[in-house]
Amino acid sequence: MPQPRWTDDQTEKLVALHLQGLEYKDIAARLGITVNAVCGKSMRLRDEGRLPPRRVKTEKPVTNFLPPIPRFRGPIPDRGSCCWPIGDPKHPDFRFCSEPALPGRPYCELHDSVARPAVKSDQEQLVA
């Protein structure tokens, strides 16, 4: 399949738009060609020394990011004790339940029943 040729006029327009600092997508729209064609031709022109390197526009720094989450520096429960949090981690009186945990579970019997409520059987759901 033959490659479409760039006319001298298109090449001059590409260089002029490039020097104005337009993005490839804007140049492509103005020339009526694809972004990939503009990118490829720009790279070839740079390799030939006919086009200066692209200058990246400096934009305002992004300020709509979430602040870093502060690491918890409170008491850490012992292995084998209940990890159920009690209180607000931001307050100094925050703690964990620390009752003995059920084997293979992170919580004591009370908190495990809250975290994992019993599932009713199909028979019980039909009656209810």
C-alpha atoms as an extended CHARMM CRD file, in Angstrom:
* protein
*
       128  EXT
         1         1  MET       CA              0.0000000000        0.0000000000        0.0000000000  PROA      1               0.0000000000
         2         2  PRO       CA              1.6100000000        3.3120000000       -1.0190000000  PROA      2               0.0000000000
         3         3  GLN       CA              2.3640000000        5.8170000000        1.7200000000  PROA      3               0.0000000000
         4         4  PRO       CA              0.6400000000        9.2080000000        1.3830000000  PROA      4               0.0000000000
         5         5  ARG       CA              3.1810000000       11.9130000000        0.5980000000  PROA      5               0.0000000000
         6         6  TRP       CA              3.5880000000       15.1180000000        2.5320000000  PROA      6               0.0000000000
         7         7  THR       CA              3.4370000000       18.1720000000        0.3120000000  PROA      7               0.0000000000
         8         8  ASP       CA              5.8830000000       21.0090000000        0.8710000000  PROA      8               0.0000000000
         9         9  ASP       CA              2.9280000000       23.1850000000        1.8940000000  PROA      9               0.0000000000
        10        10  GLN       CA              1.8040000000       20.6630000000        4.5450000000  PROA      10              0.0000000000
        11        11  THR       CA              5.3500000000       20.3610000000        5.8520000000  PROA      11              0.0000000000
        12        12  GLU       CA              5.7050000000       24.1430000000        6.1300000000  PROA      12              0.0000000000
        13        13  LYS       CA              2.3780000000       24.3860000000        7.9570000000  PROA      13              0.0000000000
        14        14  LEU       CA              3.4170000000       21.5660000000       10.2890000000  PROA      14              0.0000000000
        15        15  VAL       CA              6.6740000000       23.3450000000       11.1490000000  PROA      15              0.0000000000
        16        16  ALA       CA              4.8820000000       26.6820000000       11.6800000000  PROA      16              0.0000000000
        17        17  LEU       CA              2.2140000000       25.1350000000       13.9340000000  PROA      17              0.0000000000
        18        18  HSD       CA              4.8720000000       23.1730000000       15.7860000000  PROA      18              0.0000000000
        19        19  LEU       CA              6.8430000000       26.3540000000       16.4550000000  PROA      19              0.0000000000
        20        20  GLN       CA              3.6590000000       27.9720000000       17.8170000000  PROA      20              0.0000000000
        21        21  GLY       CA              3.6330000000       25.2250000000       20.4540000000  PROA      21              0.0000000000
        22        22  LEU       CA              0.4650000000       23.4590000000       19.3320000000  PROA      22              0.0000000000
        23        23  GLU       CA             -0.0830000000       19.8610000000       20.3600000000  PROA      23              0.0000000000
        24        24  TYR       CA              0.0020000000       17.0800000000       17.7840000000  PROA      24              0.0000000000
        25        25  LYS       CA             -3.7770000000       16.5950000000       17.9630000000  PROA      25              0.0000000000
        26        26  ASP       CA             -4.3790000000       20.2850000000       17.2060000000  PROA      26              0.0000000000
        27        27  ILE       CA             -1.9000000000       20.2720000000       14.3180000000  PROA      27              0.0000000000
        28        28  ALA       CA             -3.5390000000       17.1330000000       12.9320000000  PROA      28              0.0000000000
        29        29  ALA       CA             -6.9880000000       18.7220000000       13.1110000000  PROA      29              0.0000000000
        30        30  ARG       CA             -5.8120000000       21.8330000000       11.2910000000  PROA      30              0.0000000000
        31        31  LEU       CA             -4.0510000000       19.8450000000        8.5720000000  PROA      31              0.0000000000
        32        32  GLY       CA             -6.8470000000       17.2840000000        8.2660000000  PROA      32              0.0000000000
        33        33  ILE       CA             -4.6080000000       14.2750000000        8.9140000000  PROA      33              0.0000000000
        34        34  THR       CA             -4.0680000000       11.7950000000       11.7210000000  PROA      34              0.0000000000
        35        35  VAL       CA             -2.1840000000       12.4880000000       14.9290000000  PROA      35              0.0000000000
        36        36  ASN       CA              0.1440000000        9.5660000000       14.1680000000  PROA      36              0.0000000000
        37        37  ALA       CA              1.0380000000       11.1160000000       10.8020000000  PROA      37              0.0000000000
        38        38  VAL       CA              1.8950000000       14.4250000000       12.4830000000  PROA      38              0.0000000000
        39        39  CYS       CA              3.9300000000       12.6940000000       15.1770000000  PROA      39              0.0000000000
        40        40  GLY       CA              5.8520000000       10.5920000000       12.6790000000  PROA      40              0.0000000000
        41        41  LYS       CA              6.5870000000       13.4960000000       10.3400000000  PROA      41              0.0000000000
        42        42  SER       CA              7.6660000000       15.6700000000       13.2820000000  PROA      42              0.0000000000
        43        43  MET       CA             10.1010000000       13.0100000000       14.4350000000  PROA      43              0.0000000000
        44        44  ARG       CA             11.5620000000       12.6420000000       10.9310000000  PROA      44              0.0000000000
        45        45  LEU       CA             11.9200000000       16.4370000000       10.6060000000  PROA      45              0.0000000000
        46        46  ARG       CA             13.6900000000       16.5760000000       13.9840000000  PROA      46              0.0000000000
        47        47  ASP       CA             16.0270000000       13.7750000000       12.9240000000  PROA      47              0.0000000000
        48        48  GLU       CA             16.8500000000       15.7770000000        9.7810000000  PROA      48              0.0000000000
        49        49  GLY       CA             17.4870000000       18.8850000000       11.8940000000  PROA      49              0.0000000000
        50        50  ARG       CA             14.6250000000       20.7780000000       10.2540000000  PROA      50              0.0000000000
        51        51  LEU       CA             12.5410000000       20.9860000000       13.4260000000  PROA      51              0.0000000000
        52        52  PRO       CA             13.6510000000       21.9030000000       16.9550000000  PROA      52              0.0000000000
        53        53  PRO       CA             12.8720000000       19.5400000000       19.8400000000  PROA      53              0.0000000000
        54        54  ARG       CA              9.3580000000       19.7890000000       21.2430000000  PROA      54              0.0000000000
        55        55  ARG       CA              8.9760000000       22.0200000000       24.2250000000  PROA      55              0.0000000000
        56        56  VAL       CA              6.6720000000       20.6130000000       26.8030000000  PROA      56              0.0000000000
        57        57  LYS       CA              4.1920000000       23.1620000000       28.0700000000  PROA      57              0.0000000000
        58        58  THR       CA              4.5140000000       23.7210000000       31.7720000000  PROA      58              0.0000000000
        59        59  GLU       CA              1.1100000000       23.5750000000       33.3170000000  PROA      59              0.0000000000
        60        60  LYS       CA             -0.0610000000       24.4200000000       36.7750000000  PROA      60              0.0000000000
        61        61  PRO       CA              0.6850000000       21.6770000000       39.2750000000  PROA      61              0.0000000000
        62        62  VAL       CA             -2.2100000000       19.3910000000       40.0290000000  PROA      62              0.0000000000
        63        63  THR       CA             -3.7830000000       20.4330000000       43.2950000000  PROA      63              0.0000000000
        64        64  ASN       CA             -6.8520000000       18.2230000000       43.3920000000  PROA      64              0.0000000000
        65        65  PHE       CA             -5.0190000000       15.2160000000       44.8070000000  PROA      65              0.0000000000
        66        66  LEU       CA             -5.8220000000       13.6110000000       48.1090000000  PROA      66              0.0000000000
        67        67  PRO       CA             -3.4640000000       14.3440000000       50.9610000000  PROA      67              0.0000000000
        68        68  PRO       CA             -1.3920000000       11.4060000000       52.1580000000  PROA      68              0.0000000000
        69        69  ILE       CA             -3.1110000000        9.2160000000       54.7060000000  PROA      69              0.0000000000
        70        70  PRO       CA             -1.3460000000        9.5020000000       58.0430000000  PROA      70              0.0000000000
        71        71  ARG       CA              0.0680000000        6.2280000000       59.2740000000  PROA      71              0.0000000000
        72        72  PHE       CA             -1.4910000000        4.8030000000       62.3880000000  PROA      72              0.0000000000
        73        73  ARG       CA              0.9040000000        5.0450000000       65.3120000000  PROA      73              0.0000000000
        74        74  GLY       CA             -1.2570000000        3.6330000000       68.0610000000  PROA      74              0.0000000000
        75        75  PRO       CA             -1.2830000000        0.3200000000       69.8890000000  PROA      75              0.0000000000
        76        76  ILE       CA             -1.0920000000       -2.6870000000       67.6050000000  PROA      76              0.0000000000
        77        77  PRO       CA             -2.9730000000       -5.7720000000       68.7980000000  PROA      77              0.0000000000
        78        78  ASP       CA             -1.0080000000       -8.8790000000       69.6880000000  PROA      78              0.0000000000
        79        79  ARG       CA             -1.1980000000      -11.8720000000       67.4130000000  PROA      79              0.0000000000
        80        80  GLY       CA             -4.1070000000      -14.0050000000       68.5410000000  PROA      80              0.0000000000
        81        81  SER       CA             -6.0480000000      -11.0950000000       70.0450000000  PROA      81              0.0000000000
        82        82  CYS       CA             -9.1180000000       -9.3630000000       68.6260000000  PROA      82              0.0000000000
        83        83  CYS       CA             -8.3510000000       -6.6210000000       66.0800000000  PROA      83              0.0000000000
        84        84  TRP       CA            -11.7510000000       -4.8990000000       66.3670000000  PROA      84              0.0000000000
        85        85  PRO       CA            -11.1450000000       -1.1250000000       66.5190000000  PROA      85              0.0000000000
        86        86  ILE       CA            -12.7430000000        0.7750000000       69.3720000000  PROA      86              0.0000000000
        87        87  GLY       CA            -13.0300000000        4.5470000000       69.1110000000  PROA      87              0.0000000000
        88        88  ASP       CA            -11.6150000000        7.0200000000       66.6230000000  PROA      88              0.0000000000
        89        89  PRO       CA             -8.0100000000        6.3780000000       65.5080000000  PROA      89              0.0000000000
        90        90  LYS       CA             -7.4150000000       10.1450000000       65.6190000000  PROA      90              0.0000000000
        91        91  HSD       CA             -8.0360000000       10.2830000000       69.3770000000  PROA      91              0.0000000000
        92        92  PRO       CA             -5.5360000000        9.1750000000       72.0000000000  PROA      92              0.0000000000
        93        93  ASP       CA             -8.0620000000        6.8370000000       73.6990000000  PROA      93              0.0000000000
        94        94  PHE       CA             -8.3410000000        4.6760000000       70.5580000000  PROA      94              0.0000000000
        95        95  ARG       CA             -7.6550000000        0.9830000000       71.1020000000  PROA      95              0.0000000000
        96        96  PHE       CA             -8.4060000000       -2.5170000000       69.8820000000  PROA      96              0.0000000000
        97        97  CYS       CA            -10.6650000000       -4.9870000000       71.6470000000  PROA      97              0.0000000000
        98        98  SER       CA             -7.7300000000       -7.3320000000       72.4870000000  PROA      98              0.0000000000
        99        99  GLU       CA             -9.9350000000      -10.1940000000       73.7370000000  PROA      99              0.0000000000
       100       100  PRO       CA             -8.6980000000      -13.6250000000       72.6060000000  PROA      100             0.0000000000
       101       101  ALA       CA             -9.5220000000      -14.0770000000       68.9100000000  PROA      101             0.0000000000
       102       102  LEU       CA            -11.2410000000      -17.1490000000       67.5210000000  PROA      102             0.0000000000
       103       103  PRO       CA             -8.7690000000      -19.6160000000       65.9540000000  PROA      103             0.0000000000
       104       104  GLY       CA             -8.0210000000      -18.5650000000       62.3610000000  PROA      104             0.0000000000
       105       105  ARG       CA            -10.0770000000      -15.3720000000       62.6980000000  PROA      105             0.0000000000
       106       106  PRO       CA             -9.0160000000      -11.7780000000       63.4350000000  PROA      106             0.0000000000
       107       107  TYR       CA            -11.8650000000      -11.1110000000       65.9250000000  PROA      107             0.0000000000
       108       108  CYS       CA            -13.2140000000      -12.4230000000       69.1950000000  PROA      108             0.0000000000
       109       109  GLU       CA            -16.5480000000      -14.3020000000       69.2340000000  PROA      109             0.0000000000
       110       110  LEU       CA            -18.6330000000      -11.1400000000       69.7730000000  PROA      110             0.0000000000
       111       111  HSD       CA            -16.9800000000       -9.0520000000       67.0580000000  PROA      111             0.0000000000
       112       112  ASP       CA            -16.7660000000      -11.9750000000       64.6510000000  PROA      112             0.0000000000
       113       113  SER       CA            -20.5600000000      -12.3260000000       64.8890000000  PROA      113             0.0000000000
       114       114  VAL       CA            -20.8990000000       -8.6170000000       64.0200000000  PROA      114             0.0000000000
       115       115  ALA       CA            -18.3910000000       -8.8180000000       61.1400000000  PROA      115             0.0000000000
       116       116  ARG       CA            -19.8030000000      -12.0810000000       59.7730000000  PROA      116             0.0000000000
       117       117  PRO       CA            -23.5210000000      -12.2790000000       60.4910000000  PROA      117             0.0000000000
       118       118  ALA       CA            -24.9840000000      -15.7610000000       60.2630000000  PROA      118             0.0000000000
       119       119  VAL       CA            -26.4710000000      -16.5520000000       56.8700000000  PROA      119             0.0000000000
       120       120  LYS       CA            -30.0280000000      -17.8520000000       57.0010000000  PROA      120             0.0000000000
       121       121  SER       CA            -30.6880000000      -21.0710000000       55.1810000000  PROA      121             0.0000000000
       122       122  ASP       CA            -33.0720000000      -21.0910000000       52.2110000000  PROA      122             0.0000000000
       123       123  GLN       CA            -35.7440000000      -22.6980000000       54.4340000000  PROA      123             0.0000000000
       124       124  GLU       CA            -35.4590000000      -19.9250000000       57.0590000000  PROA      124             0.0000000000
       125       125  GLN       CA            -35.6240000000      -17.1980000000       54.3870000000  PROA      125             0.0000000000
       126       126  LEU       CA            -38.8560000000      -18.6330000000       52.9590000000  PROA      126             0.0000000000
       127       127  VAL       CA            -40.5070000000      -18.6600000000       56.4190000000  PROA      127             0.0000000000
       128       128  ALA       CA            -39.3830000000      -15.1280000000       57.2900000000  PROA      128             0.0000000000
